Amino acid sequence: MPRLSSKLPGYRKHASGQAFVYLDGRNIYLGPYGTQRSRQEYDRLISEWTANGRRLPSINGGTSVAELCAAYLKHAKAYYPGKTLQTRILNALRLLNKLYGRKPADHFGPLGLKAIRQVMVETGVSRRYVNDTTAELKRIFKWGASEELVSHDVFHKLQTVSGLAKGRTEAREPDPICPVTDDDINKTLEHLTPIVQSMVRLQRLTGIRPDELCSMRPTDIDRTGNVWVYRPPHHKTQYRGRLREVAIGPRAQEVLMPYLLRAPALYCFVPAESVEQWRRVKRQARKTAVQPSQVDRSKRNPKRNPGKRYDTASYRRAIHRACIKAGVPQWSPNQLRHSMATEVRRVLGLEAAQVALGHSRADVTQVYAEKNLELAAKVAQQLG
């Protein structure tokens, strides 16, 4: 364990000429550097900080918004295992802390929430994103009230703020997410590394969620039957006690098989292998001879190394870069779920698409499975 330091934070000079002391992760300004008043303020803060167990006392005897954000972030990291959800929570906390961090949490109310909402609208984010973030901010204060960090009245007042309604706000409406065509997929595949190609093909055939795909390991796949079953160790609805099972048919098995020839606990899709494949292709396409000094050009201490597995962000970026090279409209991994769901719904019906996507309600599946215009036209011709 690191040795605990008994040294007190120093009285320091800022580039602006102000004196400051660094406490609890932030600079606290004391006044003009070198003045008696600034040194007295420093002595007072250090005394209070030391007496309070090396923590700054709460503002006005209550919890500040910054303290609430720090406490909730610690809770969220343990309570919400999904990286995507944690990122959304972190974005909400940053915005809240930036605008109201020094304010007492009990003084935060509906007007403050509306002000944050307006800031998001002005930045050009979509109406759905604004509503999701607003709901997340309400949950933060709800948790704070349950932990007696915030007055219950604050949470109840925040509940009076409604979400932005469609057509009644200046917030941008998000474009509908449509299935990606197989033609665009095939053109994109030509500019992806073999590993990411396999990821795209596997997701197109199974409709698996991107985070479930990225975390796939051989040990999580049951290969006893003709149809394999993948049970992700972590998934979106795990906290609700639901079991997630992804059926893997013969075509998908053929794509996945080469990545199962490794230790069971290792991830199937590894970025380091993609980098090595890319370098091998570049080396084979080289027109001039390799010089002795160019045999090994790897850095001794690189700032960034390929991770143990792809995450949803790196997977999405790889696809977007390939779309640009292929000259096709950019599409994202989730659109592969739309494409798969649309095909299943057309052939086997809505219930089959619901089961394949792992949804508990059919109305959620309809968001993914686009209605088949060809079938509707056929019904209209015969019955309409």
Secondary structure, DSSP 8 states (H G I E B T S, - for coil): -----------EE-TTSEEEEEETTEEEEEEETT-HHHHHHHHHHHHHHHHTTSS---GGGS-BHHHHHHHHHHHHHHH---HHHHHHHHHHHHHHHHHHTTSBGGG--HHHHHHHHHHHHHHT-BHHHHHHHHHHHHHHHHHHHHTTSS-HHHHHHHTT-----TTSSSSB---------HHHHHHHHTTS-HHHHHHHHHHHHH---HHHHHT--GGGEE-SSSSEEE--SS-TTGGGT----EEE-HHHHHHHGGGGSS-TTS-SS-HHHHHHHHHHHHHHT--S---GGGS----SS-S----SS--HHHHHHHHHHHHHHHTS----THHHHHHHHHHHHHHH-HHHHHHHHT-SSHHHHHHHS---HHHHHHHHHHH-
